[in-house]
Amino acid sequence: MQPLIDSAQEPGGRRLREDGDGNATAAAAEQSTPSALLVRLRALAAHRWFWPVALVLGYLGQTAFRLALSIHNYYPSVHADEDGYLAIARVLAGHPASEMPTGVIIPGGYPLLISPALRLADNPATAYHLIMVINAVLNALVFPLVFVAARRLGLSRPHAFLAGTAVALVPPVIFYSQFVMTDAVLPVLLLIWLIGMHGWLSPGSMRRRSLYAAAMSLAAGYSMATHDRGGVVVALTALVLLVVLALGWAPRLSAVAGVAALAVAYAGVKLLSAYVTGQFKDVPDAGVGNKVFDNLENGKLTTTIIVRTFGELWYFTTSTYGLGAIAFVLCVVAVFHRRFPVAQRVVAFCMVALLCGTALASAAGLADDNRVDNWVYARYCAVLVPVFMLVGLAVLFRSGTRSLLRLAAVGVVVIGIAMLSVTEYAGSKLNVWIIPWAVPDAQFLSSAWDGLHMVRTTLGALAVLAVCLLLRVAGGRRIVAALVGCLTIFAAYATVAVTDNVAKPHAKFRKYESVGLAKEAGIRKDDSVILDWDLPWGTRMSLTFEVYQGRVWTSNVKHGNTPPEQATAMLLTYPKPKDDAAKDAKDAKGAKDAKGKEPEVKPEDSWDKPLPGWHVAKSSKDHDWVLWRKD
C-alpha cells in the first residue's frame, strides 16, 4: 500500500525544499489549499479509528438513503411474491395461519428475518413500515461487505470505500429492497459466501481458514432457505468442497469444517421447511426445480430457453453499465489462467457458474406466455450485481490500459451478441406485454418509461462505460477515484429516478385493492373473511395480509360452497343482471326500462342462497364488491 502521508511533506502539511546552504526552509508561496487539505485528510486517515468510523457512517448513510426511498410504503403491491412471504412471516411471528396466496409453499428464510416486525406491530401498516426498516438495515450491509471484498482484491482503503459506496447505490441492489422480497437480503448472503470462500482458500492459520469455510457454507445454506436460487449456491459449495478435499488446495481439516457447516445449514433448511409446510398442510411445495428440469429436457423449448438465457445476461450486463460484462470476461479468463491464485480462480468459477446457472434456470422456469420480462427479466440475476460491479471497478483501478481495453472490447461483444440473439428471435414479442416493474433499469438507461427499448438501453449502458474508459485512458489511474465518485452520484440518481418512475407508480396503482377496499368496506384486522374467486386477483392477494389477525379463504360460496363456521365476513362481487332478465328487457325496451336505466339488481342478489344469520353490510357497485357479515 502507498503511505498515507507523502514522505516529502512534514506533518504540518508544508512542502520542504533545500536552500542554497542545504537547509530545509518552508516554501509557503508554493503551498496551495487543495494540497494542504489533502495532507490533512491523509493524516486523519492514518488514525486507527478513522476507517471503522468511516465505515459505520457510510453504512448509516446507506441505510438512511434506503429508508428515505421506502419508509412511506405500508402495503404489499408486488403480487403474489410479497403476499406469500408475508403469509409465512405471519406464522413465524406466532400468528395463526391464513391462506397461502401463492398456492405453493415457498422458502421461509427471508420471512424468518422479517417476522419480528409482525410480532411487534398490532396492525398491517405498522408491520410493513417495520419491514421496510429491516430491509434497509439488511440491504445496506452490501456497502461494508463490498469494502471487505475490495480489500481482498487489493484495493486501498480509500478506493475500497469509494467502490463500496458506488456499488451499494445502483438500482439493482436497492430497488427490490423497497418491497417484501428476498432480493433485499440475497446480495448480502452471496457476498458473505464469496468472501468466505476466498478467505478459506487464501493463506492463513488453520483456525482462520476454518472459520471462513464455515461462514461460506452457512451463507450458502441460508441462501437456499431464502430462495430457490440458493439451491445452485449449495450445489456449487458442495462441488468446491469436494474438489478442494480431493486436490488439497486448502487444509483438509478446514474443508471438513466447511462440510460440517454445510450439513448443519442444510438440516436447518429442512427443519424450517418442514415447520412452514406443517402450518400450511393443504398447500403443495413450489416444485420450481422440477419444472426447470422438465423444460430443459423438452427439446421443443431448447432454443427458447437459450435465447431467454441470453436475455437474462443482456439485462445483467447493461444494468451494471457494462462493468459486469468486463468482470464476466475477466472471471472466465481467470478460471483458465494459472497466474491467478487458486482462491481467485475458484471464486471466479463460482461467479460465472452461478450467473449462468441462475440465468439458465430462470429462463427454463418462467412461464411460457407473452410477458416481455420472460425474455429479459431483471430480478433473478440482480443479486450478483454487487460482486460483478466490484470486479469491474477493480479492473478500472488496477489494470493497465491495454488489458482494460481488451476486456472492455470483449465485454461489448458479449452484450451485443446477447442483445441480437433476443431481438432477432423474439422480435415483435418484445412489444406485447410489458410490466415496468420487471425492467426498471432498462427503462432508465433508455430514457423511456413506456416500454422496453433494447437498442436504446444498450446504447445508454455503453455510453456510461465509454465515458469511464475514455476518462480512465486519458487521465490514467490517478483519476479513477474521481471517476468512481462521479459514478456514485450517477448510481444514486438512477436509483431515485427508478423509484420515482417505477416503484412509486406501481405501488400507487395497487393502492385501492390493497388498502382502499378494506377501509371502505370496513374489513377489520381481526375478521375472518371469505373471498370470492371472481374478485380482482390483487385484492385476493393483498387481503391475506390486511386481514392481519384473522384469516381468509377463497371459496365459491355464492354458488353453493358452505362458508367455514369461523368466518365473520364475506366479500363477493357485485351482482350482474341475470341473462334471461337482461334478454327480456332487451327485447322489450332495448335493455332499458321506461326511465332509461338498466335492469336493477340489489347487493343481496350477489348470493343466490344466503344462509340464515348473514346480511349485506356494505357494497360498492362502482368498485364491484359486496360485503356480507354474520350476525
ZIJOTA-V68110 format. One record per residue. N is the residue number from 0. PHI is phi in whole degrees, 0 to 359 (* if undefined). OMEGA is omega in degrees with one decimal (* if undefined). Layout:
BEGIN
N;PHI;OMEGA
N;PHI;OMEGA
END
This chain:
BEGIN
0;*;176.5
1;287;176.6
2;298;-178.3
3;286;178.4
4;236;179.4
5;300;-178.0
6;293;178.5
7;271;179.3
8;233;176.0
9;272;-176.4
10;306;-179.6
11;287;176.6
12;98;-179.0
13;271;177.1
14;282;-176.8
15;259;174.5
16;219;-179.8
17;269;174.2
18;272;-176.2
19;297;-178.8
20;269;-179.8
21;87;179.1
22;267;178.7
23;280;176.7
24;234;-179.5
25;285;177.6
26;255;-176.4
27;296;-178.2
28;294;-177.7
29;270;-177.4
30;282;177.0
31;237;-176.9
32;300;179.6
33;301;-178.1
34;292;178.3
35;295;179.0
36;295;179.7
37;296;178.6
38;297;179.6
39;295;177.9
40;295;178.2
41;295;177.7
42;294;178.2
43;295;-179.1
44;292;-180.0
45;285;-179.8
46;290;-177.7
47;297;-174.8
48;277;-171.0
49;299;-173.1
50;289;172.5
51;302;179.3
52;294;179.5
53;299;179.1
54;294;178.6
55;296;179.4
56;295;177.2
57;297;178.3
58;296;178.2
59;297;176.8
60;296;177.6
61;298;179.1
62;296;-179.9
63;298;178.7
64;300;179.0
65;294;179.2
66;295;179.0
67;298;-179.1
68;277;-167.3
69;237;-171.0
70;294;179.3
71;285;-179.8
72;290;179.8
73;217;176.7
74;202;179.5
75;287;179.4
76;225;177.7
77;259;-176.7
78;264;1.6
79;257;-175.3
80;299;-178.6
81;300;-175.9
82;296;178.1
83;294;178.6
84;295;179.0
85;292;178.8
86;295;178.9
87;287;177.1
88;302;179.3
89;300;-178.3
90;286;177.2
91;290;176.6
92;273;177.8
93;96;178.2
94;273;179.0
95;293;-178.8
96;290;173.9
97;236;178.0
98;289;175.9
99;271;-174.4
100;300;-177.0
101;287;-179.2
102;81;177.9
103;220;177.4
104;279;177.2
105;246;-177.0
106;303;-174.2
107;255;-177.7
108;296;178.4
109;290;174.8
110;305;177.5
111;297;-178.9
112;289;-177.2
113;264;-177.3
114;299;176.4
115;303;178.7
116;297;179.7
117;285;177.0
118;285;-176.7
119;277;-172.8
120;276;178.5
121;252;175.9
122;209;-173.5
123;295;-178.9
124;295;178.6
125;296;179.4
126;300;-179.0
127;293;175.7
128;302;-179.7
129;295;177.6
130;295;176.2
131;299;176.3
132;294;178.7
133;299;178.6
134;301;-178.7
135;297;-179.4
136;297;-178.8
137;286;-175.9
138;294;179.8
139;293;176.5
140;296;174.4
141;304;-176.8
142;299;-179.3
143;294;179.7
144;290;175.3
145;295;175.9
146;302;179.3
147;297;-179.9
148;296;179.2
149;295;176.3
150;297;178.8
151;290;175.9
152;274;175.2
153;95;178.1
154;282;176.1
155;291;-179.2
156;300;178.7
157;300;-179.7
158;291;177.7
159;295;178.8
160;296;178.5
161;297;179.7
162;298;179.8
163;297;179.6
164;295;-179.1
165;295;-176.7
166;297;-176.4
167;289;-177.2
168;256;-177.0
169;291;-176.0
170;305;-178.3
171;300;179.5
172;281;-171.3
173;266;-170.0
174;309;-174.3
175;284;176.5
176;286;177.1
177;275;179.1
178;225;178.5
179;278;-175.7
180;218;-177.4
181;299;-176.4
182;293;173.6
183;291;-174.2
184;246;-177.5
185;300;176.9
186;302;178.5
187;294;-179.7
188;297;-179.0
189;290;174.8
190;295;176.8
191;299;179.7
192;302;-176.5
193;287;176.2
194;296;177.6
195;298;179.3
196;296;-179.7
197;295;178.8
198;295;179.1
199;296;-175.7
200;270;178.0
201;266;179.6
202;302;179.4
203;167;-179.6
204;289;178.8
205;300;-178.2
206;298;-178.6
207;298;-178.1
208;291;176.9
209;293;178.1
210;295;176.6
211;298;179.9
212;297;178.8
213;294;178.4
214;298;177.6
215;302;-175.9
216;290;179.3
217;294;177.2
218;295;177.1
219;298;-179.7
220;297;-178.4
221;289;175.1
222;296;176.2
223;292;176.8
224;288;-175.0
225;262;-179.0
226;201;179.3
227;298;176.0
228;300;178.7
229;295;175.6
230;298;176.6
231;294;179.8
232;296;178.8
233;296;179.4
234;298;178.6
235;294;178.7
236;297;178.6
237;298;178.7
238;297;-179.6
239;297;179.5
240;299;179.9
241;294;-179.2
242;295;-179.4
243;294;176.3
244;298;-177.1
245;287;-173.9
246;263;178.0
247;69;179.7
248;286;177.2
249;215;176.8
250;307;-174.1
251;297;178.0
252;295;177.0
253;292;176.3
254;294;176.6
255;298;176.5
256;299;177.3
257;295;178.4
258;297;-179.8
259;298;179.8
260;295;178.5
261;294;178.4
262;295;178.1
263;297;-179.8
264;297;-179.8
265;296;177.3
266;297;177.2
267;297;177.3
268;300;-178.6
269;294;178.5
270;295;178.4
271;297;179.0
272;297;179.5
273;296;179.8
274;295;-179.6
275;297;179.2
276;299;179.2
277;294;178.3
278;278;178.7
279;233;-168.0
280;296;-175.8
281;265;-177.3
282;254;-179.2
283;283;173.0
284;292;-175.9
285;298;179.4
286;65;-179.3
287;298;-178.9
288;300;178.9
289;298;179.3
290;296;180.0
291;299;-178.2
292;293;177.7
293;298;180.0
294;289;177.6
295;296;179.6
296;277;-179.4
297;273;-176.5
298;299;-179.1
299;291;-177.3
300;260;-173.4
301;303;-178.3
302;297;179.5
303;299;-178.9
304;295;179.7
305;297;-179.6
306;295;178.0
307;295;175.9
308;296;175.5
309;298;178.5
310;296;177.0
311;298;-179.5
312;293;176.7
313;299;-178.7
314;297;-179.3
315;299;-175.9
316;289;178.2
317;284;-180.0
318;291;174.4
319;259;178.2
320;59;178.5
321;85;179.5
322;294;176.3
323;295;177.8
324;292;176.1
325;300;179.7
326;296;179.0
327;300;-179.6
328;296;-179.9
329;298;179.7
330;297;177.5
331;297;177.9
332;297;-176.9
333;298;-179.5
334;301;-173.0
335;254;-176.6
336;250;-173.7
337;286;-179.9
338;285;175.6
339;274;177.4
340;298;-178.1
341;304;-178.5
342;302;-179.6
343;291;-179.8
344;293;-179.5
345;292;178.2
346;297;178.3
347;299;177.5
348;300;-178.8
349;294;177.9
350;296;-179.7
351;293;-178.5
352;296;-179.5
353;292;178.6
354;297;-178.6
355;292;179.1
356;295;178.0
357;294;178.9
358;299;-179.1
359;293;-178.0
360;296;179.7
361;292;177.5
362;296;179.6
363;280;-174.2
364;270;-178.6
365;289;-177.7
366;294;-179.7
367;266;177.6
368;230;-172.3
369;267;179.3
370;294;-178.8
371;299;-175.9
372;290;170.6
373;287;179.1
374;264;-174.9
375;224;-173.7
376;296;-173.5
377;270;-160.4
378;288;-164.9
379;294;179.6
380;271;-175.5
381;298;-178.7
382;295;179.3
383;263;-179.9
384;303;-177.0
385;303;-174.7
386;288;179.0
387;289;176.5
388;296;177.7
389;299;179.7
390;298;177.6
391;298;177.7
392;291;177.3
393;298;176.3
394;296;177.2
395;300;-177.6
396;287;-164.8
397;247;-174.0
398;282;171.4
399;287;-175.5
400;300;-178.2
401;296;179.8
402;298;180.0
403;299;-177.9
404;293;177.4
405;295;179.0
406;298;-179.6
407;294;-179.6
408;297;178.7
409;294;177.7
410;299;177.7
411;297;177.1
412;297;178.3
413;300;179.0
414;298;-179.0
415;296;179.7
416;298;179.8
417;298;-179.2
418;295;-178.8
419;296;179.1
420;299;-177.9
421;287;-176.3
422;295;-179.0
423;287;-175.9
424;276;-175.9
425;282;176.5
426;58;-176.0
427;293;179.6
428;295;-179.8
429;286;-179.4
430;243;-174.0
431;277;-172.8
432;214;-176.7
433;239;174.3
434;253;-177.0
435;307;-179.3
436;303;-173.8
437;277;-177.5
438;225;-173.4
439;294;-177.3
440;295;-179.8
441;297;179.5
442;292;177.6
443;297;-176.6
444;292;178.8
445;271;-177.7
446;57;178.9
447;216;-176.7
448;256;-175.4
449;252;-179.1
450;167;179.9
451;259;177.7
452;235;-170.4
453;295;-178.7
454;294;179.8
455;296;177.4
456;297;179.3
457;299;179.7
458;296;177.8
459;297;179.0
460;296;-179.1
461;290;176.5
462;294;176.7
463;297;179.3
464;297;-178.9
465;297;178.3
466;298;178.6
467;299;-177.8
468;292;-179.3
469;297;179.2
470;294;-180.0
471;295;-179.5
472;291;-177.6
473;287;-174.5
474;257;-179.1
475;76;-176.2
476;293;-173.5
477;292;-179.0
478;257;-176.0
479;297;179.6
480;300;177.3
481;295;178.6
482;298;179.2
483;292;175.0
484;299;176.9
485;295;178.3
486;297;176.6
487;298;178.6
488;297;179.0
489;298;-179.9
490;296;178.2
491;297;177.5
492;298;179.8
493;299;-179.1
494;295;177.7
495;296;-179.8
496;296;178.6
497;296;177.6
498;297;-176.7
499;291;-173.3
500;259;-179.0
501;235;-174.1
502;297;-177.7
503;294;177.4
504;299;178.9
505;298;-179.8
506;293;179.7
507;297;179.0
508;298;-177.4
509;268;-169.3
510;298;-175.2
511;297;-177.8
512;293;-178.4
513;274;-175.6
514;231;-177.2
515;295;-179.0
516;296;-179.0
517;300;179.7
518;291;-178.3
519;293;-178.8
520;281;-178.7
521;78;176.7
522;287;-176.4
523;267;-177.5
524;293;-179.6
525;257;175.5
526;291;168.3
527;239;-163.1
528;244;171.0
529;268;-179.4
530;251;177.9
531;286;178.5
532;300;-176.1
533;275;175.5
534;293;176.6
535;305;-175.7
536;303;-179.4
537;298;177.5
538;295;179.9
539;295;179.4
540;291;-171.6
541;286;-177.9
542;292;175.2
543;294;175.7
544;262;-178.0
545;294;171.7
546;281;-159.1
547;284;-177.7
548;250;175.2
549;271;177.4
550;210;179.3
551;232;170.4
552;228;170.4
553;255;-173.0
554;208;-180.0
555;268;-175.9
556;295;-174.2
557;296;178.5
558;246;169.2
559;126;179.1
560;293;-178.7
561;275;179.4
562;294;173.6
563;302;-175.2
564;299;-175.6
565;278;-180.0
566;294;178.2
567;247;-178.5
568;210;-179.8
569;214;-178.8
570;250;-178.2
571;243;175.2
572;283;179.8
573;293;-174.5
574;292;174.7
575;253;176.1
576;302;179.8
577;293;-175.2
578;302;-176.2
579;290;178.2
580;293;179.1
581;296;-179.7
582;292;178.6
583;298;-179.7
584;295;-179.9
585;294;179.4
586;294;-174.5
587;274;-170.4
588;224;-179.9
589;66;178.6
590;68;177.6
591;223;177.6
592;274;-174.9
593;298;-179.3
594;270;178.6
595;83;-178.8
596;251;174.7
597;292;178.2
598;307;-175.2
599;285;171.2
600;231;-179.2
601;250;176.2
602;305;179.5
603;297;179.6
604;286;-179.6
605;290;179.1
606;237;-174.1
607;299;-177.1
608;228;-178.0
609;296;178.6
610;277;177.8
611;301;178.4
612;94;178.5
613;252;178.9
614;213;176.9
615;284;-179.8
616;265;179.0
617;211;177.4
618;203;176.3
619;214;178.4
620;291;-178.8
621;297;-178.9
622;261;169.7
623;64;174.9
624;208;175.3
625;225;177.9
626;256;173.4
627;260;176.0
628;231;176.5
629;273;179.3
630;297;*
END
